[in-house]
Amino acid sequence: MALGRGLSGAGLHRKRGGGSRLPIALVIFFSVLAPLIFFVGRGLYTTPTIDQNDITSDSSKQNVHWRERLAQQYVKSLFSKEVIDVIAASTIDLGPLSLGSFRKNNMSASWKFVGVETSTDNSAISEPNQTTADVRKETPKVKEENTLADGHSQSIDTPTKQFRRQLRDKRREKRAAELMQQDDEAIVKLENAAIEHSKSVDSSVLGKYSIWRKENENDNSDSTVRLMRDQMIMARVYLSIAKMKNKLDLQQELQTRLKESQRALADATADADLHRSAPEKIKAMGQVLSKAREELYDCKLVTGKLRAMLQTADEQVRSLKKQSTFLSQLAAKTIPNGIHCLSMRLTIEYYLLPPEKRKFPRSENLENPNLYHYALFSDNVLAASVVVNSTIMNAKDPSKHVFHLVTDKLNFGAMNMWFLLSPPGKATIHVENVDEFKWLNSSYCPVLRQLESAAMKEYYFKADHPTTLSSGASNLKYRNPKYLSMLNHLRFYLPQVYPKLDKILFLDDDIVVQKDLTKLWSVDLHGKVNGAVETCGESFHRFDKYLNFTNPHIARNFNPNACGWAYGMNMFDLKEWKKKDITGIYHKWQNMNEGRTLWKLGTLPPGLITFYGLTHPLEKSWHVLGLGYNPSVDRSEIENAAVVHYNGNMKPWLELAMTKYRSYWTKYVKYNHPYLRNCNFSE
């Protein structure tokens, strides 16, 4: 009974004590277990900095591994495998990376990786950055929250965060300054490049494309003329479009303004030549063009019209070039009225002289091989006089110079009379008539036989006769009368003309001598026959320019890249000429060219063939060419040359001669001579 009462008393006691233990359990839970759960749970979502030197126990390693596995599972649930691979690759050498920053794709230069120096920082902030890294090793990223009186919570930055923010702001400011400096430098470079480019651009065309407004106008003297021409071009374009779209009023207005502008412009090439009404016409045309642009402008249509106009203009230019070539070659063939007048007057005077007064003095010098002999074949009295005068005026000892002139029957009297009236000082001169060379006949000379043939006459005077100026331009060059004259081919018969001479200097009648030429007779030709200046450059004036290399005879015997040389000033060794039978070689090739299949007419192609391998190159300063066709011959080369050559169509005695070169020739013309005055010659 006592035991039962004890048990029952104990049970009663427990029942009474149970009500007081519950508050104690709650107190223990909130004071011990709640903080423990809070810190454990917070540790799952924070990434404290773990230094390898602080991990010393196996339990801490297991704790880290457990957290990493849990974090990886959480990350895998948020991102795909590709994103996780990118994160792993990006952080494998750089330490922990904030996933939030990765999501925002906002990796700025201020992001710091634990334990690793940031390469983007410069030396000026490297020490503070290192301090920040050390602070982060010791202090985890913790956000402290203070409960305020109004029940709201506010985040308060730690000193470490404030320090990092200041560094980040400084870096941003510095980076912004660097970018601005780079922009300024880039702008300066672009401006400098634009300035340099503008120097190479012709500023005269600037502003001309806006033809209904005068913007960016330059100060060139002919700017107004060009503006009017541009306006007229666009007026023609819009006139065609207006006609196409049946805009009759606008079409009529454009036609009216176009005619007014044409009358105001006329033939003006500079502003000074314009009519005084031109500014008003420009303004009126600009207004109608603006109106036409508003009503008719269609980019595709305007472009097509301009392209068609350009093609038409190109065709016109090509046609005009052909006509210009034809007319220039025609002018080169003609004899100016002054020279014709001079020749006729001199011829009359010569045949009025008694026979005993027609002879030149010092005829004993004509066959003296110790003197300096010149060969000059010409039918132009004035040109021949310039060659002789310029040679004598620049010779150190004129008495040792002998001139052998050969002309045709028509000019024989005039040539004799001129040099009888104007003898070349102490020099010796002799004039001969090519028609009196009885040995020069068609049975001996192939080219003379060809010139007298019916086929050649057909080629020159009947077949393929041009019906228009442009159609005959291509072949007119080879219809020059000089190719029909034996004076042009006499150069291949020098030993026959002058059998007693050893050396002779051949001169064309379109040259001017500027220095003493006596040194040419002492030049060693090294066994060659012809001493001449070569004319070939990188790809021009070589044999393939003159000869037909599709012909097997030419292709088999000559090199197409062999260098050409110039006729006009040539030193010929007549002894070597006779030994090598140069005239016989010339006859052989001339006979093979009966049908002009090896070369066209002329003397240079057969000369290249005849003297192939027998020409000694002279210094280029002896002979400068191109004054009759090339406007860009260097002036210093001309002034330093011993002989200048007006080869080409623009001969110095013609009106089409180039003015910049003409003075080198005219200074040897005696314009005060009574015969020249009577024939109206003037400088």
C-alpha positions in Angstrom: 0.0 0.0 0.0 2.9 2.3 0.9 4.5 1.5 -2.5 1.4 2.1 -4.4 0.9 5.3 -2.7 4.5 6.3 -3.5 4.1 5.6 -7.1 0.8 7.3 -7.3 2.3 10.2 -5.5 5.2 10.3 -7.9 3.0 10.2 -10.9 0.9 13.0 -9.4 4.1 15.0 -8.8 5.1 14.6 -12.5 1.8 15.7 -13.7 2.1 18.8 -11.6 5.7 19.5 -12.7 5.0 19.1 -16.5 3.4 22.5 -16.8 6.5 24.3 -15.5 9.0 22.5 -17.8 7.5 23.7 -21.1 8.6 27.4 -20.7 12.1 26.2 -19.8 12.3 24.1 -23.0 11.2 27.1 -25.1 13.8 29.3 -23.4 16.5 26.8 -24.2 15.3 26.4 -27.8 15.4 30.2 -28.6 18.6 30.9 -26.7 20.7 27.9 -28.0 19.2 26.1 -30.9 17.7 29.1 -32.8 21.0 30.9 -33.1 22.7 27.7 -34.1 20.2 27.0 -36.9 20.5 30.6 -38.0 24.2 30.6 -38.4 24.3 27.1 -40.0 21.6 28.1 -42.5 23.3 31.3 -43.3 26.6 29.5 -43.8 24.9 27.5 -46.6 24.3 30.7 -48.7 27.4 32.7 -47.9 30.8 32.3 -49.5 33.4 33.1 -46.9 37.0 33.5 -48.0 38.9 30.3 -47.1 42.6 30.4 -47.0 44.5 27.2 -47.5 46.8 28.0 -44.6 43.7 28.1 -42.2 42.4 24.6 -43.1 44.2 22.3 -40.6 41.7 19.7 -39.7 39.8 16.9 -41.5 36.5 18.1 -40.0 36.8 21.5 -41.6 37.6 20.0 -45.0 34.5 17.8 -44.8 32.4 20.8 -43.9 33.7 22.7 -46.9 33.1 19.8 -49.2 29.6 19.4 -48.0 28.9 23.0 -48.6 30.4 22.9 -52.1 28.2 19.9 -53.0 25.1 21.6 -51.7 26.0 24.8 -53.6 26.7 22.9 -56.8 23.3 21.2 -56.6 21.6 24.6 -56.1 23.5 26.1 -59.1 22.7 23.2 -61.4 19.0 23.7 -60.7 19.3 27.4 -61.8 21.6 27.2 -64.8 22.1 25.0 -67.9 25.3 22.9 -68.3 26.7 25.4 -70.9 26.5 28.3 -68.5 28.1 26.3 -65.7 30.9 25.3 -68.1 31.5 29.0 -69.0 31.6 29.9 -65.3 34.0 27.1 -64.5 36.3 28.2 -67.4 36.2 31.8 -66.4 37.0 31.3 -62.8 39.4 28.4 -62.9 42.4 30.7 -62.5 40.7 33.7 -61.0 39.1 32.5 -57.8 35.4 32.7 -56.7 33.1 34.7 -59.0 29.8 36.3 -58.1 27.0 34.5 -59.9 24.8 37.6 -59.7 27.4 39.6 -61.5 27.6 36.9 -64.2 23.9 36.9 -64.7 23.9 40.7 -65.2 26.9 40.3 -67.6 28.4 43.3 -65.9 32.0 42.3 -65.2 33.6 45.7 -64.6 37.3 46.3 -64.1 36.5 47.0 -60.4 35.6 43.3 -59.7 38.2 41.8 -57.3 39.2 38.2 -57.2 40.3 36.9 -53.9 44.0 36.3 -53.6 44.7 37.4 -57.2 46.0 40.7 -58.5 43.8 42.4 -61.0 45.6 43.0 -64.2 43.5 46.0 -65.2 44.7 48.0 -62.3 47.6 50.3 -62.8 50.6 50.8 -60.4 49.1 53.8 -58.8 46.3 51.8 -57.0 47.9 48.4 -56.7 48.7 48.8 -53.0 45.2 49.8 -51.9 43.8 46.9 -53.9 46.2 44.5 -52.1 44.9 46.0 -48.8 41.4 45.3 -49.8 42.2 41.7 -50.7 43.8 41.2 -47.3 40.8 42.7 -45.5 38.5 40.4 -47.4 40.5 37.4 -46.4 39.8 38.2 -42.7 36.3 39.6 -42.9 33.6 37.8 -44.8 31.0 39.7 -46.8 28.4 40.3 -44.1 25.4 42.7 -44.2 24.6 44.2 -40.9 21.0 45.2 -40.3 19.8 47.5 -37.5 16.2 47.6 -36.6 15.1 51.2 -36.4 12.5 52.7 -34.3 10.0 52.9 -37.2 10.3 49.1 -37.8 12.2 49.4 -41.1 15.6 48.0 -41.7 18.4 49.9 -43.5 21.6 48.4 -44.9 24.8 50.0 -43.5 28.1 49.6 -45.5 31.2 48.4 -43.7 34.4 50.4 -43.9 35.8 47.8 -46.3 32.9 48.3 -48.8 33.2 52.1 -48.6 36.9 51.8 -49.3 36.3 49.5 -52.3 33.6 51.8 -53.6 36.0 54.8 -53.5 38.6 52.8 -55.4 36.0 51.7 -57.9 34.9 55.3 -58.5 38.5 56.5 -58.9 39.1 53.8 -61.5 36.0 54.6 -63.4 36.9 58.3 -63.4 40.4 57.5 -64.6 39.1 55.1 -67.3 36.6 57.8 -68.5 39.4 60.3 -68.7 41.5 57.8 -70.7 38.6 57.1 -73.1 38.0 60.9 -73.6 41.7 61.3 -74.3 41.7 58.5 -76.8 38.6 60.1 -78.5 40.4 63.4 -78.7 43.5 61.8 -80.2 41.4 59.9 -82.7 39.6 63.1 -83.7 42.9 64.9 -84.2 44.2 62.0 -86.3 41.1 62.1 -88.5 41.3 65.8 -88.9 45.0 65.6 -89.9 44.2 62.8 -92.3 41.4 64.9 -93.8 43.8 67.9 -94.2 46.4 65.7 -96.0 43.8 64.2 -98.2 42.4 67.6 -99.1 45.8 68.7 -100.4 45.8 65.9 -103.0 42.2 66.7 -104.2 41.5 69.4 -106.8 39.5 71.8 -104.8 38.1 73.3 -108.0 35.5 70.6 -108.1 34.2 71.0 -104.6 30.7 72.2 -104.2 30.0 71.8 -107.9 27.7 68.8 -107.6 24.9 70.9 -105.9 24.2 72.6 -109.2 21.1 74.5 -108.1 22.9 76.1 -105.1 26.3 77.7 -104.9 27.7 76.1 -101.8 31.4 75.7 -101.0 32.2 78.0 -103.9 35.9 78.4 -104.6 37.8 81.4 -106.0 39.0 79.9 -109.2 38.6 82.2 -112.2 36.4 79.8 -114.2 34.2 78.6 -111.3 31.1 80.4 -112.7 31.7 79.0 -116.1 31.8 75.5 -114.7 28.7 76.1 -112.6 26.8 77.2 -115.7 27.9 74.1 -117.6 26.8 71.9 -114.7 23.4 73.6 -114.6 23.0 73.1 -118.3 23.8 69.4 -118.0 21.1 68.9 -115.3 18.7 71.1 -117.3 19.0 68.7 -120.2 18.4 65.7 -117.9 15.3 67.2 -116.4 14.1 68.4 -119.9 14.2 64.8 -121.1 12.4 63.6 -118.0 9.8 66.3 -118.2 9.1 65.4 -121.8 8.8 61.7 -120.8 6.3 62.6 -118.0 4.3 65.0 -120.2 5.2 68.1 -117.9 4.8 70.5 -120.8 4.9 73.7 -118.7 8.1 72.7 -116.9 9.6 71.4 -120.2 9.0 74.8 -121.9 10.5 76.6 -118.9 13.6 74.4 -118.9 14.1 75.0 -122.7 13.8 78.7 -122.2 16.4 78.8 -119.4 18.7 76.5 -121.2 18.8 78.7 -124.3 19.4 81.8 -122.2 22.3 80.1 -120.4 23.8 78.9 -123.7 23.7 82.5 -125.1 25.2 83.9 -121.9 28.0 81.2 -121.8 28.7 81.2 -125.6 32.4 80.2 -126.0 33.6 81.5 -122.7 36.2 79.5 -120.9 36.8 81.9 -118.0 34.6 84.1 -115.9 36.2 87.2 -117.5 34.8 86.1 -120.8 31.2 85.7 -119.6 28.4 88.1 -120.5 27.4 90.5 -117.7 23.9 88.9 -117.6 25.5 85.5 -116.5 24.7 85.9 -112.8 21.1 86.6 -113.5 20.9 83.5 -115.8 22.5 81.4 -113.1 20.0 82.5 -110.5 17.0 81.9 -112.9 18.3 78.5 -113.9 18.9 77.5 -110.2 15.2 78.3 -109.5 13.8 76.3 -112.3 16.2 73.4 -111.4 14.9 73.5 -107.9 11.4 73.3 -109.1 12.3 70.5 -111.5 14.0 68.6 -108.7 10.9 68.7 -106.5 8.6 67.6 -109.3 10.7 65.2 -111.4 13.6 63.9 -109.3 13.9 60.1 -109.5 17.3 58.8 -108.5 17.2 55.8 -110.9 15.9 57.8 -113.8 18.4 60.7 -113.3 21.2 58.2 -113.0 20.2 56.5 -116.3 20.0 59.8 -118.1 23.4 61.0 -116.9 25.0 57.6 -117.8 23.5 57.9 -121.3 24.9 61.4 -121.7 28.3 60.3 -120.5 28.4 57.5 -123.1 27.4 59.9 -125.8 30.1 62.4 -124.7 32.7 59.6 -124.8 31.7 58.7 -128.3 32.0 62.3 -129.3 35.4 62.6 -127.7 36.7 59.5 -129.5 35.5 60.9 -132.8 37.0 64.3 -132.1 40.4 62.7 -131.2 40.4 60.8 -134.5 39.6 64.0 -136.4 42.3 65.8 -134.4 44.9 63.1 -135.3 43.9 63.3 -139.0 44.1 67.1 -139.1 47.4 67.2 -137.2 49.0 64.7 -139.6 47.6 66.6 -142.5 49.1 69.8 -141.1 52.4 68.1 -140.6 52.5 67.1 -144.3 51.8 70.6 -145.6 54.2 73.4 -146.3 53.4 76.7 -144.6 52.7 79.6 -147.0 55.8 81.5 -145.7 58.2 78.6 -146.5 56.6 78.1 -149.9 56.9 81.9 -150.6 60.6 81.8 -149.5 61.4 78.9 -151.7 59.8 80.4 -154.8 61.5 83.8 -154.4 64.9 82.2 -153.8 64.5 79.9 -156.8 63.7 82.8 -159.1 66.7 84.8 -157.8 69.0 81.8 -158.2 68.3 81.1 -161.8 68.7 84.8 -162.6 72.3 84.6 -161.4 75.0 84.0 -163.9 76.5 80.4 -163.7 79.9 81.6 -162.4 78.2 83.1 -159.3 76.4 79.9 -158.4 79.5 78.2 -156.9 80.4 77.9 -153.3 84.0 78.6 -152.0 86.4 76.0 -150.5 85.2 73.1 -152.7 88.5 71.4 -152.0 87.3 70.5 -148.5 84.5 68.3 -149.7 86.5 65.1 -149.9 89.0 65.8 -147.1 88.6 62.9 -144.6 90.4 64.9 -141.9 87.6 67.4 -141.5 84.2 67.1 -139.8 81.5 66.1 -142.4 77.8 66.4 -142.1 75.1 64.9 -144.3 71.7 66.8 -144.4 68.9 65.7 -146.8 66.0 68.1 -146.8 63.5 70.0 -149.0 62.9 72.7 -146.4 65.1 75.7 -146.9 64.3 77.3 -143.5 64.8 74.1 -141.5 68.1 73.4 -143.2 69.3 76.9 -142.5 68.6 76.4 -138.7 70.6 73.1 -138.7 73.6 74.7 -140.3 73.4 78.0 -138.4 73.1 76.3 -135.0 76.0 73.9 -135.7 78.3 76.7 -136.8 77.4 79.1 -134.0 78.2 76.4 -131.4 81.4 75.0 -133.1 84.8 75.9 -131.7 86.4 76.0 -135.1 83.8 76.4 -137.9 86.5 76.2 -140.6 86.8 72.4 -140.0 83.1 71.7 -140.6 81.8 70.6 -144.0 78.1 70.4 -144.8 76.8 68.1 -147.6 73.2 69.1 -148.4 71.0 67.1 -150.8 67.6 68.3 -151.8 65.1 67.7 -154.7 64.9 69.4 -158.1 62.1 71.7 -156.9 64.1 73.2 -154.0 67.6 72.9 -155.5 67.8 76.6 -156.6 66.3 77.9 -153.4 68.7 75.9 -151.2 71.7 77.2 -153.2 70.5 80.8 -153.2 69.9 80.9 -149.5 73.4 79.8 -148.6 74.9 82.0 -151.3 73.2 85.0 -149.7 73.9 83.8 -146.1 77.1 81.8 -146.2 78.0 79.8 -143.0 81.1 81.8 -142.1 84.3 79.8 -142.6 82.5 76.5 -142.9 82.2 74.7 -146.2 78.9 73.9 -147.8 77.8 72.1 -150.9 74.3 71.5 -152.3 73.3 68.6 -154.6 70.2 67.5 -156.4 69.1 64.0 -155.7 67.5 63.7 -159.2 71.0 64.0 -160.7 72.2 60.7 -159.0 72.0 58.6 -162.1 73.0 55.5 -160.3 69.9 55.8 -158.0 67.4 54.1 -160.2 64.6 51.5 -159.9 66.8 48.6 -161.2 69.3 49.2 -158.4 67.2 50.5 -155.6 64.3 48.3 -154.4 62.4 51.0 -152.6 62.4 53.2 -155.6 61.0 50.4 -157.7 58.3 49.9 -155.1 57.4 53.6 -154.9 56.9 53.6 -158.7 54.8 50.5 -158.8 51.1 50.5 -159.5 50.3 48.8 -156.2 52.0 51.6 -154.3 50.1 54.2 -156.3 46.9 52.4 -155.6 47.7 52.3 -151.9 48.4 56.0 -151.8 45.9 57.6 -154.1 43.0 55.2 -154.6 42.5 52.2 -152.4 41.0 52.8 -148.9 40.7 56.4 -149.6 39.1 57.9 -146.5 35.6 59.3 -146.9 35.6 61.1 -143.6 38.2 62.7 -141.4 38.1 60.1 -138.6 38.2 57.1 -140.9 41.5 58.1 -142.6 43.4 59.0 -139.4 44.9 55.6 -138.8 46.5 55.2 -142.3 47.3 58.8 -143.0 50.6 58.6 -141.1 51.9 56.2 -143.7 50.7 58.4 -146.6 53.1 61.2 -145.7 54.8 62.4 -148.9 58.2 62.1 -147.2 57.8 58.3 -147.5 57.5 58.7 -151.3 60.6 60.9 -151.5 64.0 59.3 -152.1 65.5 62.0 -149.9 64.1 60.0 -147.0 65.7 56.7 -148.2 69.0 58.3 -149.3 70.5 57.6 -145.8 71.0 53.9 -146.8 73.4 55.0 -149.6 75.9 57.2 -147.8 79.0 55.4 -149.1 77.7 55.7 -152.7 77.0 59.4 -152.2 80.3 60.2 -150.4 82.8 57.5 -151.6 85.9 59.4 -150.4 84.8 59.9 -146.8 85.6 57.6 -143.8 83.0 59.0 -141.2 80.0 61.2 -141.6 77.5 62.6 -139.1 73.9 62.3 -140.4 71.5 65.1 -139.2 67.7 65.4 -139.8 66.4 68.8 -140.7 64.1 69.0 -137.6 67.0 69.2 -135.1 68.8 72.0 -133.4 72.5 71.8 -132.4 73.3 73.4 -129.0 76.9 72.3 -128.4 80.1 71.6 -130.3 79.8 68.2 -131.9 83.5 67.6 -132.8 84.0 65.0 -130.1 81.6 62.7 -131.9 84.3 61.9 -134.5 86.6 60.6 -131.7 84.0 58.3 -130.2 85.1 54.7 -130.4 82.3 52.7 -132.1 84.0 49.4 -131.2 83.7 48.1 -134.8 80.1 49.0 -135.1 78.7 50.9 -138.1 76.1 53.2 -136.5 76.5 55.3 -133.4 73.1 56.4 -132.1 71.2 57.2 -128.9 68.9 54.4 -127.8 65.2 55.3 -127.3 63.8 52.3 -125.5 62.3 52.4 -122.0 60.8 49.6 -119.9 58.2 48.6 -122.5 58.2 51.0 -125.4 60.3 51.8 -128.5 61.5 48.2 -128.8 61.6 46.2 -132.0 58.1 44.8 -131.5 56.7 48.3 -131.8 58.1 48.7 -135.4 58.3 45.2 -136.9 55.7 42.5 -137.6 56.8 39.6 -135.4 53.9 37.4 -136.7 56.0 37.1 -139.8 58.4 34.1 -139.5 61.3 36.0 -141.1 61.1 38.7 -138.5 60.5 36.3 -135.5 63.3 34.1 -136.5 66.0 36.7 -136.9 65.3 39.4 -134.4 64.6 39.8 -130.7 61.2 41.6 -130.1 62.7 43.2 -126.9 65.8 44.5 -128.6 66.2 48.2 -127.9 65.4 50.7 -130.6 67.5 53.8 -131.5 66.8 57.1 -133.1 67.5 58.5 -136.5 68.3 62.2 -136.4 71.9 62.4 -135.2 73.8 59.3 -136.3 77.6 58.8 -136.6 78.3 56.4 -139.5 81.6 54.6 -140.0 81.7 54.4 -143.8 84.7 52.1 -143.8 82.9 49.5 -141.7 79.8 50.1 -143.7 81.5 49.0 -146.9 83.1 46.0 -145.2 79.8 44.6 -143.9 77.9 45.6 -147.1 75.2 47.4 -145.2 73.5 48.6 -148.4 73.2 45.0 -149.6 71.6 44.0 -146.3 69.1 46.8 -146.7 68.3 45.7 -150.2 67.7 42.2 -149.1 65.1 43.1 -146.5 63.5 45.8 -148.6 62.9 43.2 -151.4 61.3 40.9 -148.8 58.9 43.7 -147.8 57.4 44.2 -151.2 53.9 43.8 -149.9 54.6 45.7 -146.6 54.3 42.5 -144.6 57.4 43.0 -142.5 56.9 46.7 -141.6 54.9 49.7 -142.7 56.4 52.5 -144.7 59.2 54.5 -143.3 63.0 54.4 -142.7 63.3 53.5 -139.0 62.0 49.9 -139.3 64.4 49.0 -142.1 67.1 50.9 -140.3 66.6 48.8 -137.1 66.8 45.6 -139.3 69.8 46.7 -141.3 71.9 47.9 -138.4 70.8 45.1 -136.0 73.8 44.2 -133.9 75.8 46.9 -135.6 74.8 49.9 -133.5 76.9 51.4 -130.7 74.8 53.3 -128.1 75.8 56.9 -127.5 75.3 58.9 -124.3 71.7 60.2 -124.1 72.9 63.8 -123.6 74.1 63.8 -127.2 70.5 63.6 -128.5 67.2 64.4 -126.8 64.0 63.6 -128.7 60.3 64.2 -128.3 60.0 68.0 -128.8 57.6 67.5 -131.6 55.1 65.3 -129.7 55.9 65.0 -126.0 54.9 68.0 -123.8 56.7 66.7 -120.7 60.3 66.6 -121.8 62.4 67.7 -118.9 63.7 71.2 -119.4 67.1 70.4 -117.8 67.6 67.5 -120.3 66.8 69.9 -123.2 69.3 72.5 -122.0 72.0 70.0 -121.4 71.6 68.2 -124.7 74.0 68.6 -127.6 71.2 68.1 -130.1 67.4 68.5 -129.6 65.1 66.8 -132.0 61.5 67.9 -132.9 60.5 64.5 -134.1 56.7 64.2 -134.3 54.0 66.2 -136.1 54.5 69.4 -134.2 57.4 70.8 -136.1 58.8 74.1 -134.9 58.1 75.9 -138.2 54.4 74.9 -138.0 51.6 76.8 -136.2 50.8 73.7 -134.3 54.3 73.6 -132.7 54.4 73.5 -128.9 55.1 77.0 -127.7 57.2 75.9 -124.7 59.9 74.3 -127.1 59.7 76.7 -130.0 62.2 79.2 -128.7 65.1 76.7 -128.9 64.5 76.7 -132.7 63.5 80.3 -133.4 66.7 81.8 -131.9 68.6 80.5 -134.9 66.2 82.0 -137.5 67.3 85.2 -139.1 64.0 87.0 -139.0 65.6 90.3 -140.1 66.6 88.7 -143.4 64.9 90.6 -146.3 63.5 87.4 -147.9 61.9 86.4 -144.5 60.4 89.8 -144.0 59.0 89.8 -147.5 57.3 86.4 -146.9 55.8 87.6 -143.6 57.9 85.5 -141.2 57.6 86.6 -137.6 58.5 85.1 -134.2 
